[in-house]
């Protein structure tokens, strides 16, 4: 007689090669929660990558993925990235992320977000959520009606962008110190690609210091406003990589450091807020080093946002968050120096540092 718990329509081969579990074991993800609710149309995945350092914190993204596999890949990649970002920033937070599958312009409702909040709550605080692409503060207010495990709500730690920009600015100065011999960005030609929330703050810091700032954006009205306010020079989007610049600051999309752009890019530092700037880490991370360009690893540089969220979790002030964002100077300086001393690309050093802290603190947490 067969064990009644045995799933009989799965072949022996499939039992051995469950593709989701295999994917989870690749980077040692702790837990995935698949969320479905036919009433509200909610389809979501919450990925908890690692909770050695603390509860897994990372935003919820709402996106019209082409298929569920795409959503799964995205949430697994992003949650691992959060473990690294939180670790290298010295925060007592693990890494997690959530994705809601669907068109953010068509599918939003109070019921959908409250149902999602129920799922977040079912993890008992192991995962803390926040805003990400496609999510607004009012969506998160609905989530917060069903769970306390939400940060970045209106009236709490607020918009993380100024803190993110401050960290990017500090890290950029560390790169300048190593590449040009001192911290000053006065007279340096800096191109800020994307002058949205983070980019505009960065432009304000740079122009205040006397850098020559070039800006590019797909929105003409934004460009005009930022250019008029700060006196930055506008560059058409298709001419960005032709500009003779000292520092390239990608603050819009990822994957702009790729084969095509690297053929033209004339800069000696890449330091911007965008996530996943290297199209292919192992190819372009090495390529930039060969070209003598200092690349400030994105997840270490743009950690100001999560530092701001952490201040809310830990009951710390905005002043603390801004000062912690300034510490990004030391982190980036250390990464670049270690990269040069060991002749290893900066992205590899940053990954190693994040992994080393998780490993070391994991041992601290063993029972006495
Ligand atoms: P945002 O949407 O406010 O700004 C992005 C800007 O880039 C917009 O003005 C948009 O028009 C412009 N843009 C889009 N495509 C472009 C292109 N091809 N060329 C030039 N400009 C283009 O976003 P944000 O909050 O300022 O974030 C910017 C980047 O930094 C994103 O990659 C984000 O993931 C990352 N980041 C942001 C934070 C934060 O605190 N907001 C924290 C960490 C990382």
Boltz pocket constraint, residues with backbone or C-beta under 6 A from the ligand:
constraints:
  - pocket:
      binder: B
      contacts: [[A, 160], [A, 161], [A, 162], [A, 164], [A, 193], [A, 194], [A, 195], [A, 196], [A, 197], [A, 198], [A, 199], [A, 216], [A, 217], [A, 218], [A, 219], [A, 222], [A, 237], [A, 250], [A, 251], [A, 252], [A, 253], [A, 254], [A, 273], [A, 274], [A, 275], [A, 302], [A, 303], [A, 304], [A, 305], [A, 306]]
      max_distance: 6.0
